[in-house]
């Protein structure tokens, strides 16, 4: 196995191990404190575990070559998994938001308990998450793996709910402000819902073969224009599947040159596109200049 694959695999295993540890710790803390803010953080960690498992599976699955039944590879499975994750997270966010609103409207909300151990657990969660993010970013810089980079970005966004949970527990223990917990939980549920909608939209767009973002298309066009020997281009088509970018492009060349020369120009352009988008699948067609 190549060194880059081993690094990516180690980052995926570290992500799953961290997520399992955080889920276990927060389950215990939720049972001790009954804090909705911890429940929201627990739901977020459960999502992290699902995403991390998906990322780890993707590292293995993406390495599989195309076969007779899947000529373009197997990366669409990631989008199907992401769509299922989005539905799960939206349901979790709705349950947390309902519980938070119930506690906010309660004239005599039930006080929290064992805030101290809960604060310790959340502080440990922040430390573990920060160490994981630092390692994932180091691996992503070394390997250029976008799955690892995306997983790192997701964990980075988890730090705010954890900090909010610590504040809610502190406010309950020292100021007697029980409802702060529900406010933090409501805000965390909103963040979960927004994140789920973003994940779901990205997965749906990929499954529906939506074109790559305009800035990606513009960059490919710029590379084609700058490539020596390319007189023009047309019928540029793009789509995404999981982390992969598929590019289909017709370039216009001098019809009098040899096939070897034409192939060299196409190979040069393909390498330029892959340098910008390492996980791209590029197909270039040759046409005589119009």
N, C-alpha and C positions, 0 to 999 in steps of 0.2 A: 504493500500500500504506500503511495507517495507521501512524503512528509507533510505536504499541505492538507491532504485528506486526513492524516492522523491528527493534525492540529484542529481541523474543523470538527472531527469526531470528539476530541477531548473537550472542546468548548460546548458541544451539544450535551455530553455526559455531565459536565459541570453544571449546566443550566438545569437539567432534569433533577440532579441530586439536590441542588439548592432549592428548587421549587418544592420538592417532597419535604425537605426539612422545614421550610417556611409554613407549608400547609399543616404539618404536624404541630409545630409550635403555636400557630394561631388557633388551631382547634382547641388546644389546651387552654390558651389564654381566653378564648371566647367562653369556654365552660366555667372558667374562674371568675370572669368579670361580667359577662352578659352584655358587653358593650357592642352597640350596633356598628360603631366605627371600626371595631376589630372584625365584625362580621363582613363589613364591606371590604376590608383589606384581605380577609380570608378568601372571599369570592374572587378578588383580583389575583391572589396567589394561585387559586385553583385554575383560573384562566391561564396564568403563566405556565402552570404545569402542563396543560393541554397544548399550549403553543410550543413549549419546549420539547414535548414528546413529538409534536408534528415536525419541528425543525430537525430533531435528531433522525426521525424517520426519513425526512427529505434528503438529508446528507447521504444516507444509504440508498434511497430509492432513486435519487437523481443520477447516481452513478450507473444505473442500469442503462445499457444501450437500447436504442429503438429495436423493436422486433417486428414480426410480420403483422401483428395485431395493433401495434402502437408505433407507427412509422415516425411520429414526431416526439417520441419519448413518453414518459409517464408523469410529467410534472403537473398535469391538470388535477391529479389527486390532491395536491396541496390546496387548490382552490376549493374543491369540494369539502375538505376538512375545515377550511377557514370559514366557509358558509355555515357549517354546522356549529362551529365555535361561536360565531356571531349570534346565532339564535339562542344558544345556551347563555351567553353573557347578558343578552337583553332580558331574558327571563330572570336571571339572578339580580340584575339591576332593578327590575320592577318589584321583586319581592323585598329587597332592601329598602327601596323608596317607600313602599307601602308601610313597612314596619317603622321606618323613621317618621313618617307623617302621623302614624298612630300614636307614637310616643310624644311627638310635639303637641298633639291635640289633647293628650291625656292631662287632666287637671292635677293628678297626683302621680307623676311618673315614678316607676320603680327605680330606686337608687342603684348605682353601680356598686360593685364590690371588688376587693382585691386589685385595686388600681395599680399598686406597686408592681406586682408580678407582671401585670399586663404591659406596663411601661417598659420593663426589662425585656420582655419578649419582642416588643415592637422595635426597641433600640437594637437588639440583636438582629432583627430582620433587616433593618437599614444597613447594618454593617455587612451582613452576608450579601445583600443585593449590590452594595457598592463594590465589594471585592469581585463579584461575578462580572459586573459591567466593565471594570478595568481589564479583567482577563479577556473577555469577549472582544473588546475593542483592540487589544493587542493582537489577538488571533486574526481579526478582520483586516487589520493593517498588513499582516504578514501574508495572508492568503487571498485577500480580496473577495472572500465569500460573503455574498449579500444576505444569505439566510442568517448567518452569525451576526452580521451588522444589524439586521432588522430586529433580531431577538434582543440584542444589546439595547437598542433604542426603546424597545417595549419595557424592559426592566428599569431603564432610567426613568421612565414615566411613572413607575410604581412608587418612587421615593416620596412623592408628595402625599398620597393617601396615608402612608405609614407615619409620616411626621404629623399629619392631622389627627391620627388616632392617638398619638402620644399626648398632643395638646388637649384632646377631649378627656383623656384619663386624668391628666394633671388638673384640669379645670374642675373635674368632678371631685377629686380627692382634696384639693386645697381651697376651692371657692364654692363648692356645693352646687355647681352649675351642671345639673344632670342633662339638661336639654342640649348642651353643646355637643354631646355625643351624637344625638339625632341629626343635628345640623351638619356635622362632619360626614355622617353616613349618607345623608341626602346629597351632599356635594359629591361624595365618592361615587354614589350610584349614577349621578349625572355624567361623571367622567367615564364610568364603565359603559354607559349607553352610547356616548359619543364615540368611544373607541370601537365598540362593537359595530356601530353603523359604518364606520370607516373601513373596518376589516371586511364586513359584508359587502359593501359597495365594490371594494377592490376585487374581491373574489368573484362577484357577479359579473363585473366588467370583463374579467379574464375568461370566465366560462362562456360569455357571449362574444368572445373574440373582438373586443373593443380595441381600437388602435392605441398605440403607445401615446404618452403625453406629447403635446405640441413641441415642447423643448427637446425631446428625444428625436422626434421627426426632423426638426430644424437642424439638429446636430448631424444627423445622417446625411441630410441634403448638403450641408456645408462640406462634409468629408468627400462626397461624390464630386462636388464642384471643384474641390482643391486637388483631386487626384489627377496626376499627369496622365495624359492619353485619353481621358474621358471627355468626349465632345458634348455630351448631354446625357440626360437620364429621364425616365418616366416610369409610371406604374409602380411607385414606391408603396408597398403595403407592409404594415406592421401589426403585430398582436402580441399579447403577453399570455403566458401560461405558467403559473407559479412564479418563480424568480426569473424564468427564461424569457428572453425577448426574441421574437421571430421576425426576420427582415427578409423581404422579397423585393428585389430591385432589378429593373432593366436599365443597362447602360448602353449608350450609343458610342460606337468606336469607328475608326477608319476601316472601311470594308476591304481596302486593298492590302492591309498588313497581314502577316502570317497568323495562323491560329495560336502559335506559341506566344507571339507578342500580345495578342488579345488576352490570352489566358494570364499572362504575367500582369497585365493591367488589372484584370479582375481580382487576381490574388492580392495585389497591392491594396486595392480598395477594401477587400474583405478583411485583411489584417488590420487596416486602419480602424474599421468599425469594431473589430474584436478588441482592439486596444482600448477603445472608449467604453465598450459594453462587453466585458469578458464572458458573460453567460448568454450571449446572443447566438442564435442559429441563423446563419446568413446564407441566402441563395441569390446568386447574381446571374442574370441572363445577358447574353451579348446580342446586340442588334447593330446593323450598319447605320452609320450616321444618316439622319434624315436630310 
